[in-house]
Amino acid sequence: VFIMDNCEDIIPEYLNFVKGVVDSEDLPLNISREMLQQNKILKVIRKNLVKKCVELIEEIAEDAENYKKFYEQFGKNLKLGINEDSVNRKKLAEFLRYHTSSSGDEPTSFKDYVSRMKENQKDIYYITGESLESVKHSAFVERLTKLGFEVVYMVDPIDEYAVQQLREYDGKKLVAVTKEGLELPEDDEGKKKFEEQKAAFEPLCKVMKDILDKKVEKVTVSNRLVSSPCCIVTSQFGWSANMERIMKAQALRDNSTMGYMAGKKHLEVNPDHRIVISLKERVEKDKNDKAVKDLVLLMYETSQLASGFTLDDPTVHANRIHRMIMLGLGIDDTDEDMGKMEEVLATAAAEGGDQAAERMEEVD
């Protein structure tokens, strides 16, 4: 008796790559289709099928070479399972593989990550992004890698959804290094130094917040940066920069959702960076300095790009960069000088190197 050709109740969507035959003597066929479609026996079949699939994946995982091929093909399905199957989430988490800051070319499991954790490390640190290269060189992982903490690199769009459901592994919380409230294990001396820096840079943070106004929720001193002057982190419960990028790329996106789900931006400054220290000195001399405003806006826009956000108006940012280039070349931003510059460049092409260089010196 043909009942239906697509029984979604028998196996969950994330295991749609599994093919097989189910032989059951218990399905009642002498009742209406509606009753059969909601039959309890189907739920038992589904439960046993998922259990059997998990056992088969465990067997494949014992052979690293075979599992690598399997994961390349069906890794996304397992991540979808993390998102959809709350009952088997812990078991599925065992099958996930990610590149990390310490794993080299081969991806690693959460189990191996936990076995390598430092004694004073309580959480599993991860970063989401567009590509492996971008997350490796991200400002957010600078301090963590310097202190020797391993960071998990999640570069698949579906990771953003999976990690919202997979809050912890083996009692260790998964902590996003791109969000506010990152607490790194530090000694008392390190904590004391950080508190002193927060107090010293408070006036600068206040001035920067006044300049940026509604662009950011707040400006604070960072404990996660080493070589970058600043970065933009998102609030704990909003979207990350990567999630915002993914949602903006949706063809059927709802713009009203973007307003309240997009994470509040927090600008964090590096108190040990020369740019930030020089900016602090300028603000102490004259907080109304026009150059300070330009520099703060330029820093904010640059850190937006570096932190994975998109600029609202790229032209404004481009104009700022052009002004900085002109400043570096010693060109005055006036029409008269621009006219002279164009004249010199035109004659340079006609006359050749030495004479052009002399004319350039005259303009200077």
C-alpha positions in Angstrom: 0.0 0.0 0.0 1.6 3.3 -1.1 1.1 6.0 1.6 3.6 8.8 0.8 6.9 9.2 -1.0 8.5 11.7 1.3 8.2 10.9 5.0 10.1 13.7 6.8 9.2 12.2 10.2 11.4 9.1 9.7 14.8 10.9 9.6 15.8 14.5 10.5 16.8 16.9 7.8 20.5 17.1 8.8 20.8 13.4 8.0 19.3 13.7 4.6 22.5 12.2 3.0 21.7 8.8 4.6 20.1 6.2 2.4 18.5 2.9 3.5 15.5 0.7 4.0 13.3 0.5 7.1 11.5 -2.8 7.6 8.7 -2.5 10.2 5.9 -4.9 11.1 4.3 -2.5 13.5 2.9 0.2 11.2 -0.9 0.0 11.1 -2.0 0.2 7.4 -5.8 -0.2 7.9 -6.3 3.3 9.2 -6.5 6.7 7.6 -3.3 8.3 6.3 -3.6 11.3 8.7 -3.4 8.9 11.7 -0.5 7.0 10.2 1.4 10.2 9.5 1.3 11.0 13.2 1.9 7.5 14.4 4.0 7.0 17.5 5.8 4.1 15.9 7.3 6.6 13.4 8.9 8.5 16.3 10.4 5.3 17.6 11.8 4.5 14.1 13.2 8.0 13.8 14.9 7.8 17.2 16.5 4.4 16.4 17.6 5.6 13.0 19.4 8.7 14.4 21.0 6.5 17.1 22.2 4.1 14.4 23.6 7.0 12.3 25.5 8.4 15.2 27.1 5.0 15.9 28.1 4.7 12.2 29.7 8.2 12.3 31.5 7.2 15.4 33.0 4.2 13.6 34.1 6.4 10.6 35.7 8.8 13.1 38.0 6.1 14.4 39.9 6.2 11.0 41.3 9.8 10.7 41.8 9.6 6.9 38.3 8.3 6.1 36.7 10.7 8.6 38.5 13.6 6.9 36.9 12.7 3.6 33.5 12.2 5.3 33.7 15.6 7.1 34.6 17.5 3.9 31.4 16.2 2.4 29.0 16.2 5.3 30.5 18.6 8.0 27.8 21.2 7.3 25.1 18.5 8.0 26.6 17.8 11.4 26.6 21.5 12.2 23.0 21.8 11.1 22.3 18.9 13.5 23.9 20.9 16.4 21.4 23.7 15.5 18.3 21.4 15.2 18.8 18.3 17.3 18.9 19.3 21.0 18.8 15.6 22.1 21.9 14.5 20.3 23.8 17.8 20.5 26.5 16.6 22.9 27.2 13.5 20.7 27.3 15.6 17.5 29.7 18.1 19.1 32.3 15.3 19.4 32.3 15.0 15.6 33.0 18.7 14.8 36.5 19.6 13.5 38.0 23.1 13.4 41.3 24.7 12.6 42.8 26.5 15.6 45.7 28.7 16.4 47.7 25.7 17.5 46.4 22.9 15.2 48.5 23.8 12.1 47.1 22.5 8.8 45.0 19.7 10.3 41.6 20.5 11.9 41.2 19.4 15.5 38.2 18.3 17.7 36.9 20.0 20.9 38.2 17.0 22.8 41.8 17.5 21.7 41.4 21.3 22.4 40.3 20.6 26.0 43.2 18.2 26.5 45.6 21.0 25.5 44.0 23.8 27.6 46.3 25.6 30.1 45.8 25.1 33.8 44.4 28.6 34.4 42.1 28.5 31.3 38.4 28.0 32.1 36.7 28.7 28.7 37.0 27.6 25.1 37.9 30.7 23.0 36.6 31.0 19.4 36.4 33.6 16.6 34.0 33.6 13.6 35.0 35.2 10.3 34.9 35.1 6.6 38.1 33.2 5.9 40.9 31.4 7.7 43.4 34.1 6.7 41.3 36.9 8.1 40.7 35.3 11.5 44.3 34.3 11.9 45.5 37.9 11.5 42.5 39.4 13.4 43.2 42.0 16.1 40.9 40.0 18.5 43.3 37.1 18.8 46.5 39.0 19.4 46.6 38.9 23.2 45.2 35.4 23.4 47.9 33.9 21.1 50.6 35.9 22.9 49.5 34.5 26.3 49.5 31.0 24.7 45.8 30.4 24.7 44.4 28.3 21.8 41.7 30.0 19.6 39.2 28.0 17.5 38.7 29.4 14.0 35.1 29.2 12.7 34.9 30.3 9.1 31.7 28.5 7.9 28.6 30.7 7.8 26.6 27.8 9.5 29.1 28.0 12.4 27.4 31.2 13.5 24.1 29.4 13.9 25.6 26.2 15.5 27.6 28.1 18.1 24.4 29.9 19.3 23.0 26.5 20.3 26.3 24.9 21.4 26.9 27.0 24.5 29.5 24.7 26.1 31.5 21.5 25.7 32.5 19.2 28.5 31.5 21.9 31.1 33.7 24.5 29.4 31.8 27.6 28.1 32.4 28.7 24.5 33.4 32.3 24.5 33.5 34.6 21.5 36.6 36.8 21.4 34.8 39.3 19.3 32.3 40.2 21.9 32.4 42.4 25.0 33.3 41.1 28.5 36.2 38.9 27.5 38.0 38.0 30.7 41.5 36.6 30.4 43.2 34.8 33.3 45.6 37.3 34.7 47.7 37.7 37.9 47.1 40.4 40.4 49.8 42.6 39.0 48.3 42.5 35.5 44.8 43.3 36.9 46.2 46.3 38.9 48.0 47.6 35.8 44.8 47.3 33.7 42.8 49.3 36.3 45.4 52.0 36.4 45.3 52.2 32.5 41.5 52.4 32.6 41.7 55.4 35.0 44.5 57.1 33.0 42.7 56.8 29.6 39.2 57.6 30.9 39.3 61.3 29.7 40.4 60.1 26.2 37.6 57.5 26.1 35.1 60.2 27.0 36.3 62.6 24.2 36.2 59.8 21.7 32.7 58.8 22.7 31.6 62.5 22.3 33.1 62.6 18.8 31.6 59.2 17.7 28.3 59.9 19.5 25.7 57.4 18.4 28.0 55.4 16.2 29.2 53.4 19.3 27.6 52.4 22.6 30.8 53.2 24.6 34.5 53.5 24.3 36.7 51.5 26.7 40.3 50.4 27.4 41.0 47.0 25.9 42.6 43.9 27.4 42.7 41.9 24.1 44.9 44.0 21.8 48.7 43.9 21.4 49.7 45.5 18.0 46.4 47.1 16.9 45.4 50.5 18.2 41.7 49.7 18.5 38.9 47.3 17.6 35.2 47.2 17.6 33.5 44.5 19.7 29.8 43.7 19.8 27.4 43.4 22.8 27.1 40.0 24.4 23.7 39.0 23.0 23.5 40.8 19.7 24.9 39.6 16.3 28.6 39.4 15.8 30.1 41.4 12.8 30.3 38.1 10.9 26.6 37.3 11.6 25.7 40.8 10.5 27.5 40.2 7.2 25.7 36.9 6.7 22.3 38.4 7.4 22.9 41.3 5.1 23.7 38.9 2.3 20.3 37.1 2.6 18.1 37.7 -0.4 14.9 37.7 1.6 16.2 39.6 4.6 13.9 41.6 6.8 15.4 45.1 7.3 13.4 45.6 10.5 15.2 42.7 12.1 18.6 44.3 11.3 17.8 47.2 13.6 17.3 45.4 16.9 19.4 42.2 16.3 22.6 44.0 15.1 25.0 44.1 18.1 25.7 47.4 19.8 29.2 48.5 18.9 31.8 49.1 21.6 35.1 50.7 20.6 38.1 49.3 22.6 41.4 51.2 22.5 44.9 49.7 23.1 46.5 51.7 26.0 50.0 50.5 25.0 49.8 51.6 21.4 51.8 54.6 20.2 48.9 56.1 18.3 46.5 55.9 21.3 49.2 57.4 23.6 49.9 60.3 21.2 46.1 60.9 20.9 45.8 61.0 24.7 48.6 63.6 24.8 46.9 65.7 22.2 43.6 65.6 24.0 45.2 66.7 27.2 46.7 69.7 25.4 43.5 70.6 23.6 40.4 68.4 23.5 38.8 70.6 20.8 41.7 70.0 18.4 40.1 69.5 14.9 42.9 67.0 14.0 41.8 64.8 17.0 38.3 64.5 15.6 39.5 63.5 12.1 41.9 61.0 13.6 39.3 59.4 15.9 36.8 59.1 13.0 39.5 57.6 10.8 40.5 55.1 13.5 36.9 54.1 14.0 36.2 53.5 10.3 39.5 51.6 9.9 38.7 49.4 12.9 35.2 48.8 11.5 36.8 47.3 8.4 39.4 45.3 10.4 36.7 44.0 12.8 34.6 42.6 9.9 31.9 45.3 9.6 31.0 47.2 6.4 31.1 51.0 6.2 27.9 52.9 5.9 29.5 55.4 3.5 32.8 54.2 2.0 33.2 57.5 0.0 33.6 59.5 3.3 36.3 57.0 4.5 38.1 57.2 1.1 38.1 61.1 1.3 39.7 60.9 4.8 42.4 58.5 3.5 43.1 60.8 0.5 43.5 63.7 2.9 46.0 61.7 5.0 47.9 60.8 1.8 48.1 64.5 0.8 49.2 65.3 4.3 51.9 62.7 4.1 53.1 64.1 0.7 53.1 67.6 2.1 50.3 68.8 -0.3 48.1 71.6 1.0 44.4 70.8 0.6 43.6 73.9 -1.4 42.4 74.4 -5.0 45.4 76.6 -5.9 47.9 74.0 -4.8 46.0 71.2 -6.4 46.1 73.2 -9.7 49.9 73.6 -9.3 50.2 69.9 -8.6 48.3 68.9 -11.7 50.5 71.3 -13.8 53.6 69.7 -12.5 52.3 66.2 -13.1 51.4 67.2 -16.7 54.8 68.6 -17.5 56.6 65.8 -15.7 55.3 63.3 -18.3 56.5 65.6 -21.2 59.9 66.7 -19.8 61.3 63.6 -18.0 62.7 62.9 -14.6 65.3 65.6 -13.6 63.5 68.7 -14.7 60.2 67.4 -13.2 61.9 66.8 -9.9 63.2 70.4 -9.9 59.7 71.7 -10.6 58.3 69.5 -7.8 60.9 71.1 -5.4 59.8 74.6 -6.6 56.1 73.8 -5.7 57.2 72.5 -2.3 
